[in-house]
């Protein structure tokens, strides 16, 4: 198959909409990461997503809609869910709600619930409207690799597997949406993102974070959200996270680990890069929001450079830091050292 990577013009978005309506796959930008879209109501089309990504069948997909009203035919929307939609949609918040029968088994990985969100990106919204169907879309990468935040990342992984990628530039958020279960009385974050626990609690009155956010799921434990169960976001090189409030200790430990390893690289805050003179070092910005925007691209850059040992400074888990550490921890297979 010849894969076209085209600018997201009106004409090309119409082409993408037609392909989706015909049961084919399209790579497209959102504010979080690039998605690999299919008609969410077409079981065969959805299964082709799993085939293209090499994605395990028990990993549920998120359904993207163009507005709040499009969610009601797909799931049972509670007053709390609607309140959260009004507060955060369009935006990087996925709501997990009891599904209706219209959602195929493959889309929700056999669960009784489905995750739905309205993306805050003009290309994504235009594509959904052009397709005239809800669009199931995980990240548009080979399963397990760092998520794509640029069209070229999608092309690297999906060339020859899908007919079209719409290039809408770099993603603004850089990590996937917050996944929030609203199936109970108190909303529970299953996967952290830019919309934080504090943001949600301000609207809902309360919000919990699932304990599985910062640990691997057990073999027999169901994954109610993408990004929980299987190997995710991982570069080719072995990655270790070094964290701690004392930056001198963090720098000292990163130096020592770097010097013990061949073909190593350090990823740290911009303010600390000058401390690693003579070593290969890259900035991850000076805030968790900075890191979120560039983390996946940086990990892909490490793969291009054939780096075999990645030493990365961590963040505390307040606010967006929880989303960044969730991605880092899974990329590093939870190899975290306190300095």
C-alpha positions as MATLAB code, in Angstrom:
seq = 'XXXXXXXXXXXXXXXXXXXXXXXXXXXXXXXXXXXXXXXXXXXXXXXXXXXXXXXXXXXXXXXXXXXXXXXXXXXXXXXXXXXXXXXXXXXXXXXXXXXXXXXXXXXXXXXXXXXXXXXXXXXXXXXXXXXXXXXXXXXXXXXXXXXXXXXXXXXXXXXXXXXXXXXXXXXXXXXXXXXXXXXXXXXXXXXXXXXXXXXXXXXXXXXXXXXXXXXXXXXXXXXXXXXXXXXXXXXXXXXXXXXXXXXXXXXXXXXXXXXXXXXXXXXXXXXXXXXXXXXXXXXXXXXXXXXXXXXXXXXXXXXXXXXXXXXXXXXXXXXXXXXXXXXXXXXXXXXXXXX';
ca = [
       0.000    0.000    0.000;
       1.234    3.482   -0.858;
       0.906    5.805    2.152;
       0.292    9.471    1.369;
       1.374   12.082    3.916;
      -0.466   15.246    2.927;
      -0.987   18.689    4.443;
      -4.307   18.986    6.230;
      -6.069   21.117    3.632;
      -9.864   21.110    3.257;
      -9.565   18.907    0.170;
      -7.330   16.384    1.930;
      -9.547   16.343    5.026;
     -12.510   15.500    2.753;
     -10.408   12.669    1.300;
      -9.701   11.447    4.824;
     -13.390   11.566    5.706;
     -14.252    9.516    2.627;
     -11.600    6.917    3.452;
     -12.917    6.585    7.010;
     -16.506    6.202    5.785;
     -15.303    3.434    3.443;
     -13.759    1.470    6.312;
     -10.125    2.506    5.838;
      -7.602    4.003    8.279;
      -6.342    7.589    8.481;
      -3.564    9.104   10.590;
      -4.529   12.545   11.890;
      -3.401   15.170   14.413;
      -5.040   15.989   17.708;
      -3.896   18.404   20.403;
      -2.464   15.450   22.373;
      -0.782   13.028   19.928;
      -1.478   11.801   16.393;
      -4.316    9.286   16.174;
      -4.899    6.290   13.920;
      -8.557    6.582   13.046;
     -11.248    4.189   11.850;
     -15.037    4.220   11.832;
     -15.767    3.327   15.468;
     -19.014    1.562   14.490;
     -17.401   -0.662   11.846;
     -16.012   -3.758   13.565;
     -13.844   -4.787   10.598;
     -12.358   -1.288   10.295;
     -11.613   -1.191   14.026;
      -9.890   -4.578   13.879;
      -7.650   -3.223   11.130;
      -6.344   -0.653   13.646;
      -5.133   -3.486   15.887;
      -3.501   -5.186   12.898;
      -1.721   -2.017   11.694;
      -0.374   -1.219   15.165;
       0.314   -4.766   16.308;
      -1.907   -3.832   19.258;
      -3.150   -6.431   21.771;
      -6.888   -7.098   21.368;
      -7.606   -6.479   25.080;
      -6.511   -2.839   24.872;
      -9.621   -0.618   24.457;
      -9.818    2.280   22.003;
     -11.042    5.842   22.528;
     -13.924    7.069   20.385;
     -13.586   10.626   19.086;
     -16.651   12.772   18.425;
     -17.134   16.284   17.094;
     -19.339   17.514   19.932;
     -21.214   16.601   23.105;
     -24.385   15.725   21.254;
     -22.550   12.990   19.319;
     -21.749   11.104   22.540;
     -25.345   10.385   23.545;
     -26.031    7.712   20.869;
     -22.840    5.868   21.905;
     -23.044    5.676   25.694;
     -25.162    6.370   28.752;
     -24.304    9.939   29.768;
     -24.868   10.813   33.414;
     -25.441   14.387   34.644;
     -21.878   14.367   36.041;
     -20.460   13.261   32.696;
     -22.368   15.999   30.904;
     -21.100   18.568   33.414;
     -17.518   17.474   32.698;
     -18.147   17.610   28.945;
     -19.363   21.188   29.293;
     -16.274   22.109   31.311;
     -13.525   20.361   29.321;
     -14.766   19.579   25.795;
     -13.354   20.081   23.298;
     -10.145   19.132   25.055;
      -7.801   16.399   26.298;
     -10.307   14.596   28.547;
     -11.694   11.134   27.750;
     -14.756   10.054   29.707;
     -15.310    6.338   30.295;
     -19.064    5.679   30.391;
     -21.371    2.642   30.113;
     -21.577    1.832   26.422;
     -24.630    1.306   24.242;
     -25.039   -1.683   21.952;
     -24.007    0.331   18.886;
     -20.348    0.138   20.025;
     -18.712   -3.024   18.621;
     -16.893   -5.510   20.825;
     -13.532   -4.690   19.216;
     -13.779   -0.959   19.952;
     -14.136   -1.403   23.719;
     -12.084   -4.625   24.000;
     -15.160   -6.461   25.260;
     -15.755   -4.108   28.194;
     -19.193   -2.777   29.184;
     -17.829    0.764   29.017;
     -16.358    2.984   26.310;
     -14.049    5.999   26.415;
     -15.271    9.031   24.465;
     -13.687   12.417   23.884;
     -14.033   15.521   21.726;
     -10.550   16.621   20.580;
      -9.513   20.268   20.637;
      -7.909   20.348   17.187;
      -9.442   21.873   14.050;
      -8.170   19.104   11.756;
      -9.465   16.322   14.000;
     -12.878   17.948   14.330;
     -13.118   18.636   10.591;
     -12.134   15.044    9.811;
     -14.783   13.580   12.134;
     -17.426   15.818   10.580;
     -16.286   14.899    7.067;
     -16.462   11.183    7.914;
     -19.950   11.571    9.449;
     -19.119    8.778   11.911;
     -17.505    8.596   15.356;
     -13.804    7.824   14.974;
     -12.032    5.210   17.093;
      -8.392    6.222   17.377;
      -5.476    5.088   19.493;
      -2.086    6.759   19.010;
      -0.798    6.252   15.457;
       2.364    4.331   16.338;
       3.528    0.753   16.372;
       2.271   -0.667   19.657;
       4.789   -0.186   22.472;
       6.799    2.589   20.797;
       6.757    6.263   21.848;
       3.571    7.967   20.710;
       3.754   10.174   17.597;
       3.608   13.939   18.022;
       4.597   14.732   14.420;
       3.303   13.427   11.093;
       6.755   12.049   10.276;
       6.543    9.809   13.357;
       3.318    8.327   11.997;
       4.902    7.802    8.588;
       7.876    6.022   10.162;
       5.555    3.492   11.824;
       2.624    3.269    9.403;
       4.227    3.557    5.965;
       2.704    0.882    3.726;
      -0.011    0.032    6.281;
      -2.495    2.898    5.865;
      -3.535    5.005    2.852;
      -3.359    8.530    4.335;
      -1.724   10.665    7.018;
      -2.921   14.229    7.481;
      -0.060   16.516    8.534;
      -1.269   19.154   10.972;
       2.102   20.070   12.460;
       3.435   19.290   15.930;
       0.950   18.371   18.661;
       0.550   21.058   21.308;
       0.035   18.939   24.440;
       2.318   16.009   23.625;
       0.870   13.303   25.910;
      -2.399   11.438   25.503;
      -5.659   12.614   27.032;
      -6.642   12.177   30.648;
      -8.886    9.102   30.855;
     -11.548    9.518   33.537;
     -14.034    6.875   34.590;
     -17.431    8.339   35.437;
     -19.127    4.971   35.884;
     -19.298    5.395   39.678;
     -20.259    8.108   42.148;
     -16.756    9.630   42.261;
     -14.771   10.143   39.033;
     -11.515    8.162   38.868;
      -8.483    8.987   36.697;
      -7.348    5.828   34.913;
      -4.677    7.570   32.814;
      -3.378   11.046   33.724;
      -3.024   13.812   31.163;
      -3.131   17.583   30.868;
      -6.508   17.768   32.625;
      -5.421   17.155   36.207;
      -7.024   15.713   39.332;
      -7.334   19.236   40.697;
      -9.011   20.492   37.505;
     -11.594   17.709   37.633;
     -12.264   18.025   41.363;
     -12.973   21.730   40.880;
     -15.865   20.786   38.593;
     -17.003   17.429   40.000;
     -16.440   18.125   43.692;
     -14.097   15.157   44.086;
     -11.725   13.055   41.994;
      -9.604   10.005   42.719;
      -6.567    8.598   40.915;
      -6.424    4.865   40.278;
      -3.531    3.209   42.094;
      -2.585    1.507   38.812;
      -1.458    4.837   37.336;
       2.061    4.447   38.759;
       2.401    0.659   38.716;
       2.171   -2.058   36.069;
      -1.118   -3.983   35.861;
      -1.078   -7.629   36.853;
      -1.389  -10.293   34.166;
      -5.005  -11.092   35.012;
      -6.026   -7.470   35.600;
      -8.351   -5.921   32.992;
      -7.320   -2.623   31.379;
     -10.287   -0.212   31.488;
      -8.175    2.432   29.753;
      -5.518    2.505   27.026;
      -1.945    2.896   28.234;
      -2.311    0.762   31.352;
      -1.622   -2.893   30.715;
       0.960   -3.486   28.038;
       4.438   -2.145   27.268;
       4.011    1.491   26.241;
       5.975    4.509   25.041;
       9.268    2.627   25.152;
      12.442    3.566   23.254;
      14.847    0.893   22.008;
      17.484    1.775   24.593;
      17.238    0.843   28.264;
      15.787    3.797   30.182;
      16.183    4.718   33.852;
      14.526    7.619   35.666;
      16.428    9.518   38.358;
      14.367   11.776   40.567;
      14.703   13.725   43.775;
      14.276   17.187   45.235;
      18.029   17.726   45.711;
      19.263   18.682   42.236;
      22.922   18.334   43.204;
      22.333   14.693   44.115;
      20.373   14.147   40.888;
      23.199   15.628   38.805;
      25.823   13.588   40.660;
      23.934   10.328   40.155;
      23.235   11.037   36.491;
      26.937   11.745   35.903;
      27.999    8.554   37.664;
      25.512    6.410   35.731;
      26.460    8.052   32.441;
      30.149    7.378   33.028;
      29.434    3.703   33.806;
      27.613    3.128   30.518;
      28.672    3.237   26.893;
      26.493    4.971   24.306;
      24.507    6.790   26.983;
      22.472    9.980   26.890;
      21.083   12.255   29.600;
      17.666   13.915   29.407;
      17.306   16.603   32.060;
      15.824   19.983   32.819;
      17.120   22.848   30.756;
      18.521   24.590   33.834;
      20.806   21.618   34.567;
      22.233   20.889   31.111;
      25.333   23.027   31.727;
      26.371   20.655   34.544;
      27.052   17.812   32.095;
      29.857   19.299   30.018;
      31.533   16.710   27.822;
      28.551   14.340   28.042;
      25.692   13.852   25.593;
      22.766   15.724   27.123;
      19.408   17.030   25.919;
      16.902   19.364   27.565;
      13.380   18.288   28.518;
      12.418   21.864   29.409;
      11.927   23.421   32.795;
       8.302   22.495   33.562;
       6.282   19.278   33.331;
       4.263   20.946   30.569;
       7.498   21.500   28.612;
       8.463   17.868   29.080;
       5.036   16.631   28.021;
       5.358   18.446   24.692;
       8.763   16.997   23.801;
       9.123   13.691   25.680;
       7.940   11.315   22.969;
       9.825   13.143   20.225;
      12.972   13.036   22.374;
      12.626    9.279   22.898;
      12.194    8.784   19.155;
      15.301   10.912   18.605;
      17.179    8.555   20.940;
      16.155    5.654   18.708;
      17.366    7.482   15.589;
      20.707    8.085   17.325;
      20.878    4.385   18.327;
      21.309    5.348   21.998;
      21.417    2.211   24.131;
      21.235    3.804   27.621;
      18.854    6.668   28.432;
      19.142    8.428   31.797;
      16.207   10.738   32.399;
      15.505   13.203   35.192;
      12.019   12.750   36.619;
       9.386   15.105   38.007;
       7.279   14.995   41.123;
       3.727   13.814   40.517;
       1.827   17.021   41.211;
      -0.418   18.422   38.463;
       0.750   17.572   34.940;
       3.824   15.969   36.517;
       1.692   12.882   37.171;
       1.019   12.464   33.435;
       4.693   12.934   32.577;
       5.869   10.467   35.214;
       3.217    7.953   34.160;
       4.609    7.995   30.596;
       8.247    8.025   31.733;
       7.704    5.176   34.180;
       6.101    2.944   31.565;
       8.765    3.842   29.004;
      11.386    2.842   31.589;
       9.509   -0.297   32.703;
       9.260    1.354   36.150;
      13.052    1.518   36.600;
      13.053    4.566   38.916;
      15.879    5.604   41.244;
      15.571    8.166   44.050;
      18.678   10.354   44.296;
];
